[in-house]
């Protein structure tokens, strides 16, 4: 089942995607457009229709036929996991024993991999993306162009990683590799720790966080994040000032968007707060650092039964 190295960008690959939310569908549409085979694994009793509409970033409306299945394909070249963080274990665990190709985890938050019985032989790639997409019934709209960063977590040779980077970059640019994937994951985590819970609690668009009323609370959150993350990564390149600039830049660039957590709260779905702020709080405890402001955010969501 282990695939040969990708020799050129025109080789057709078969990618199994676990999770057909907005990001999973964005990758599915993008890969299918280049002629690759994609199977979207679904736990739903009734599978979504294969005919799916895709609205590109420049407004083009396309119809793609996507394959949804309850059954894991017999032969694939890559397993791309785009579920919610709390769904990673239940989605991937039943299939781990038969997977001998690279597994790429692409989800918000951190810590989900710690719950998996990853075998020492598994090839695992971690990834993060800033692309934005919105799912509405059988229509997927690409709402924001971003970039994706991938890196080796376990057993993925540099050459194979670079070849997957090239293939994925051809489908949905830009895709980069990073020698220390933990660093961009921690940066994305810090951004999510501020933007997601605040927009979820206040049911506001990301851009509203630029208002002066939010700045004192944001500053307290960033001070706590910086204190923990700088100890988790010895090469962490940010201080509180530069970290705030990064977070505010994302809020500005996605000003008209609602965060995924804000949408989860709106539709009374479980949020990923335990794998975002909760992850940092757990690391803080290990370092004997109390994240008061982050804990308050979780308490607010829990009190209002918004995270269940």
Secondary structure as UniProt FT lines:
FT   TURN            9..10
FT   STRAND          14..18
FT   HELIX           22..33
FT   TURN            34..35
FT   STRAND          37..41
FT   STRAND          51..55
FT   TURN            57..58
FT   STRAND          61..65
FT   STRAND          67..69
FT   STRAND          78..81
FT   HELIX           85..87
FT   HELIX           88..92
FT   HELIX           93..98
FT   STRAND          102..106
FT   HELIX           112..115
FT   TURN            120..121
FT   STRAND          124..129
FT   STRAND          132..136
FT   TURN            137..138
FT   STRAND          139..144
FT   STRAND          148..154
FT   HELIX           158..171
FT   STRAND          175..177
FT   HELIX           181..202
FT   HELIX           206..210
FT   HELIX           212..232
FT   TURN            234..235
FT   HELIX           240..253
FT   TURN            254..256
FT   HELIX           260..266
FT   TURN            267..268
FT   HELIX           273..275
FT   HELIX           277..286
FT   TURN            287..288
FT   HELIX           292..303
FT   TURN            304..305
//
